[in-house]
């Protein structure tokens, strides 16, 4: 998400989201998936090149201190002028239309929060990549989200992080 905002000339908000994601990862004990580390570093460097060091550091610190609800609002807003504050439904394991996620969908949402691809989720759960992708599609529909990033932020807020130990 932060890379998308950075590409759309919103580097300050992108760095704030980067800081919020780092804080969520630290609190949940989640580590960046090895396969995503190079992309993450490249996106971080790209964002840093769009801002001077002081502005980058300030935005990163702001993001790290940002409440989860504010990070979700920033990640999901379509237009900064029309962003609505998050609602209590973000804290429920039920979608906006009362559709509850199945236990398997909650498990997959947790894996999405870890940054796993559908292929990696399939390997982890011994299901096909297509089945994993279908579960993600159902999660997106039930929660009325449009991206895996929204699912990841939501899952982290729900405490759906899987213990790696």
C-alpha atoms as a printed R data frame, in Angstrom:
    type eleno elety resid chain resno       x       y      z
1   ATOM     1    CA   UNK     A     1   0.000   0.000  0.000
2   ATOM     2    CA   UNK     A     2   2.766   2.439  0.880
3   ATOM     3    CA   UNK     A     3   4.410   1.779 -2.491
4   ATOM     4    CA   UNK     A     4   1.125   2.589 -4.241
5   ATOM     5    CA   UNK     A     5   0.732   5.869 -2.368
6   ATOM     6    CA   UNK     A     6   4.341   6.742 -3.102
7   ATOM     7    CA   UNK     A     7   3.801   6.111 -6.803
8   ATOM     8    CA   UNK     A     8   0.746   8.373 -6.689
9   ATOM     9    CA   UNK     A     9   2.812  11.301 -5.365
10  ATOM    10    CA   UNK     A    10   1.694  10.799 -1.766
11  ATOM    11    CA   UNK     A    11   5.077   9.990 -0.237
12  ATOM    12    CA   UNK     A    12   4.374  11.428  3.222
13  ATOM    13    CA   UNK     A    13   1.266   9.279  3.683
14  ATOM    14    CA   UNK     A    14   3.106   6.337  2.159
15  ATOM    15    CA   UNK     A    15   5.906   6.653  4.707
16  ATOM    16    CA   UNK     A    16   3.352   7.058  7.503
17  ATOM    17    CA   UNK     A    17   1.771   3.737  6.411
18  ATOM    18    CA   UNK     A    18   5.214   2.180  6.276
19  ATOM    19    CA   UNK     A    19   5.812   3.265  9.874
20  ATOM    20    CA   UNK     A    20   2.385   1.980 10.962
21  ATOM    21    CA   UNK     A    21   3.068  -1.370  9.295
22  ATOM    22    CA   UNK     A    22   6.461  -1.613 11.007
23  ATOM    23    CA   UNK     A    23   4.809  -0.955 14.375
24  ATOM    24    CA   UNK     A    24   2.118  -3.593 13.716
25  ATOM    25    CA   UNK     A    25   4.750  -6.113 12.702
26  ATOM    26    CA   UNK     A    26   6.765  -5.392 15.852
27  ATOM    27    CA   UNK     A    27   3.726  -5.651 18.163
28  ATOM    28    CA   UNK     A    28   2.536  -8.906 16.594
29  ATOM    29    CA   UNK     A    29   5.960 -10.508 16.296
30  ATOM    30    CA   UNK     A    30   5.488 -10.847 12.545
31  ATOM    31    CA   UNK     A    31   8.505 -10.688 10.278
32  ATOM    32    CA   UNK     A    32   8.625  -9.611  6.667
33  ATOM    33    CA   UNK     A    33   8.471 -12.645  4.406
34  ATOM    34    CA   UNK     A    34  11.902 -13.250  2.860
35  ATOM    35    CA   UNK     A    35  10.495 -13.198 -0.678
36  ATOM    36    CA   UNK     A    36   9.153  -9.672 -0.062
37  ATOM    37    CA   UNK     A    37  12.283  -8.148  1.511
38  ATOM    38    CA   UNK     A    38  13.850  -6.873 -1.731
39  ATOM    39    CA   UNK     A    39  10.594  -5.249 -2.863
40  ATOM    40    CA   UNK     A    40  10.182  -3.687  0.568
41  ATOM    41    CA   UNK     A    41  13.714  -2.280  0.517
42  ATOM    42    CA   UNK     A    42  13.319  -0.974 -3.040
43  ATOM    43    CA   UNK     A    43   9.990   0.707 -2.164
44  ATOM    44    CA   UNK     A    44  11.445   2.214  1.013
45  ATOM    45    CA   UNK     A    45  14.410   3.603 -0.923
46  ATOM    46    CA   UNK     A    46  12.061   5.014 -3.574
47  ATOM    47    CA   UNK     A    47   9.998   6.742 -0.898
48  ATOM    48    CA   UNK     A    48  13.112   8.066  0.820
49  ATOM    49    CA   UNK     A    49  14.271   9.551 -2.491
50  ATOM    50    CA   UNK     A    50  10.986  11.498 -2.746
51  ATOM    51    CA   UNK     A    51  11.481  13.228  0.611
52  ATOM    52    CA   UNK     A    52  14.349  14.847  2.422
53  ATOM    53    CA   UNK     A    53  15.705  12.860  5.355
54  ATOM    54    CA   UNK     A    54  14.001  14.983  8.024
55  ATOM    55    CA   UNK     A    55  10.571  14.684  6.354
56  ATOM    56    CA   UNK     A    56  11.034  10.938  5.830
57  ATOM    57    CA   UNK     A    57  12.081  10.375  9.464
58  ATOM    58    CA   UNK     A    58   9.213  12.536 10.762
59  ATOM    59    CA   UNK     A    59   6.599  10.695  8.654
60  ATOM    60    CA   UNK     A    60   8.034   7.313  9.675
61  ATOM    61    CA   UNK     A    61   7.873   8.255 13.373
62  ATOM    62    CA   UNK     A    62   4.313   9.581 12.940
63  ATOM    63    CA   UNK     A    63   3.289   6.290 11.356
64  ATOM    64    CA   UNK     A    64   4.910   4.199 14.075
65  ATOM    65    CA   UNK     A    65   2.919   6.143 16.691
66  ATOM    66    CA   UNK     A    66  -0.325   6.099 14.682
67  ATOM    67    CA   UNK     A    67  -3.311   4.295 16.250
68  ATOM    68    CA   UNK     A    68  -4.454   1.236 14.305
69  ATOM    69    CA   UNK     A    69  -7.800   2.810 13.405
70  ATOM    70    CA   UNK     A    70  -6.048   5.811 11.875
71  ATOM    71    CA   UNK     A    71  -3.728   3.543  9.859
72  ATOM    72    CA   UNK     A    72  -6.716   1.589  8.577
73  ATOM    73    CA   UNK     A    73  -8.480   4.799  7.591
74  ATOM    74    CA   UNK     A    74  -5.374   6.034  5.790
75  ATOM    75    CA   UNK     A    75  -4.854   2.713  4.009
76  ATOM    76    CA   UNK     A    76  -8.458   2.420  2.886
77  ATOM    77    CA   UNK     A    77  -9.406   5.958  1.988
78  ATOM    78    CA   UNK     A    78 -10.161   6.712 -1.635
79  ATOM    79    CA   UNK     A    79  -9.935  10.472 -1.302
80  ATOM    80    CA   UNK     A    80  -8.274  12.263  1.608
81  ATOM    81    CA   UNK     A    81 -11.031  14.887  1.594
82  ATOM    82    CA   UNK     A    82 -13.777  12.290  1.954
83  ATOM    83    CA   UNK     A    83 -12.145   9.795  4.310
84  ATOM    84    CA   UNK     A    84 -14.517   8.605  6.986
85  ATOM    85    CA   UNK     A    85 -13.312   7.535 10.407
86  ATOM    86    CA   UNK     A    86 -13.227   3.792 10.929
87  ATOM    87    CA   UNK     A    87 -16.281   2.224 12.495
88  ATOM    88    CA   UNK     A    88 -16.650  -0.315 15.246
89  ATOM    89    CA   UNK     A    89 -17.218  -2.998 12.593
90  ATOM    90    CA   UNK     A    90 -13.446  -3.044 12.081
91  ATOM    91    CA   UNK     A    91 -13.156  -4.705 15.477
92  ATOM    92    CA   UNK     A    92 -15.574  -7.523 14.786
93  ATOM    93    CA   UNK     A    93 -14.897 -10.785 13.035
94  ATOM    94    CA   UNK     A    94 -18.048 -10.138 11.042
95  ATOM    95    CA   UNK     A    95 -18.241  -8.376  7.705
96  ATOM    96    CA   UNK     A    96 -20.278  -5.202  7.112
97  ATOM    97    CA   UNK     A    97 -23.302  -7.256  6.051
98  ATOM    98    CA   UNK     A    98 -23.144  -9.576  9.031
99  ATOM    99    CA   UNK     A    99 -21.287 -12.304  7.132
100 ATOM   100    CA   UNK     A   100 -18.975 -14.000  9.574
101 ATOM   101    CA   UNK     A   101 -15.640 -15.299  8.343
102 ATOM   102    CA   UNK     A   102 -15.284 -19.040  8.631
103 ATOM   103    CA   UNK     A   103 -12.481 -20.421 10.810
104 ATOM   104    CA   UNK     A   104 -10.530 -21.249  7.621
105 ATOM   105    CA   UNK     A   105 -11.025 -17.702  6.297
106 ATOM   106    CA   UNK     A   106  -9.772 -16.266  9.605
107 ATOM   107    CA   UNK     A   107  -6.734 -18.544  9.343
108 ATOM   108    CA   UNK     A   108  -6.075 -17.361  5.793
109 ATOM   109    CA   UNK     A   109  -6.582 -13.712  6.772
110 ATOM   110    CA   UNK     A   110  -3.862 -14.214  9.392
111 ATOM   111    CA   UNK     A   111  -1.528 -15.593  6.729
112 ATOM   112    CA   UNK     A   112  -2.337 -12.643  4.462
113 ATOM   113    CA   UNK     A   113  -1.350 -10.404  7.399
114 ATOM   114    CA   UNK     A   114   2.024 -12.151  7.395
115 ATOM   115    CA   UNK     A   115   2.497 -11.126  3.771
116 ATOM   116    CA   UNK     A   116   2.107 -14.575  2.257
117 ATOM   117    CA   UNK     A   117   1.040 -14.966 -1.368
118 ATOM   118    CA   UNK     A   118  -1.753 -17.332 -2.377
119 ATOM   119    CA   UNK     A   119   0.883 -19.841 -3.463
120 ATOM   120    CA   UNK     A   120   2.637 -19.617 -0.084
121 ATOM   121    CA   UNK     A   121  -0.689 -19.906  1.760
122 ATOM   122    CA   UNK     A   122  -1.516 -22.979 -0.300
123 ATOM   123    CA   UNK     A   123   1.829 -24.578  0.527
124 ATOM   124    CA   UNK     A   124   1.427 -23.789  4.228
125 ATOM   125    CA   UNK     A   125  -2.131 -25.187  4.426
126 ATOM   126    CA   UNK     A   126  -1.715 -28.034  1.913
127 ATOM   127    CA   UNK     A   127  -4.305 -26.608 -0.471
128 ATOM   128    CA   UNK     A   128  -3.929 -25.469 -4.057
129 ATOM   129    CA   UNK     A   129  -2.914 -21.930 -4.907
130 ATOM   130    CA   UNK     A   130  -6.302 -21.500 -6.595
131 ATOM   131    CA   UNK     A   131  -8.178 -22.583 -3.469
132 ATOM   132    CA   UNK     A   132  -6.147 -20.154 -1.372
133 ATOM   133    CA   UNK     A   133  -6.868 -17.357 -3.864
134 ATOM   134    CA   UNK     A   134 -10.575 -18.214 -3.762
135 ATOM   135    CA   UNK     A   135 -10.575 -17.982  0.036
136 ATOM   136    CA   UNK     A   136  -8.900 -14.565 -0.200
137 ATOM   137    CA   UNK     A   137 -11.518 -13.492 -2.742
138 ATOM   138    CA   UNK     A   138 -14.306 -14.547 -0.346
139 ATOM   139    CA   UNK     A   139 -12.654 -12.689  2.534
140 ATOM   140    CA   UNK     A   140 -12.414  -9.533  0.417
141 ATOM   141    CA   UNK     A   141 -16.078  -9.822 -0.537
142 ATOM   142    CA   UNK     A   142 -17.317 -10.481  2.999
143 ATOM   143    CA   UNK     A   143 -15.348  -7.578  4.448
144 ATOM   144    CA   UNK     A   144 -16.047  -5.357  1.443
145 ATOM   145    CA   UNK     A   145 -12.329  -4.743  0.942
146 ATOM   146    CA   UNK     A   146 -10.495  -4.325 -2.343
147 ATOM   147    CA   UNK     A   147  -6.947  -5.279 -1.368
148 ATOM   148    CA   UNK     A   148  -4.927  -7.792  0.582
149 ATOM   149    CA   UNK     A   149  -3.389  -4.856  2.449
150 ATOM   150    CA   UNK     A   150  -6.800  -3.994  3.890
151 ATOM   151    CA   UNK     A   151  -7.247  -7.629  4.930
152 ATOM   152    CA   UNK     A   152  -3.789  -7.638  6.542
153 ATOM   153    CA   UNK     A   153  -4.476  -4.476  8.521
154 ATOM   154    CA   UNK     A   154  -7.894  -5.770  9.567
155 ATOM   155    CA   UNK     A   155  -6.496  -9.186 10.577
156 ATOM   156    CA   UNK     A   156  -3.745  -7.584 12.641
157 ATOM   157    CA   UNK     A   157  -6.353  -5.439 14.364
158 ATOM   158    CA   UNK     A   158  -8.376  -8.564 15.128
159 ATOM   159    CA   UNK     A   159  -5.411 -10.316 16.712
160 ATOM   160    CA   UNK     A   160  -5.528 -13.027 14.051
161 ATOM   161    CA   UNK     A   161  -1.760 -13.345 13.870
162 ATOM   162    CA   UNK     A   162  -0.517 -16.924 13.940
163 ATOM   163    CA   UNK     A   163   2.212 -17.703 16.505
164 ATOM   164    CA   UNK     A   164   5.377 -18.887 14.734
165 ATOM   165    CA   UNK     A   165   6.830 -20.753 17.719
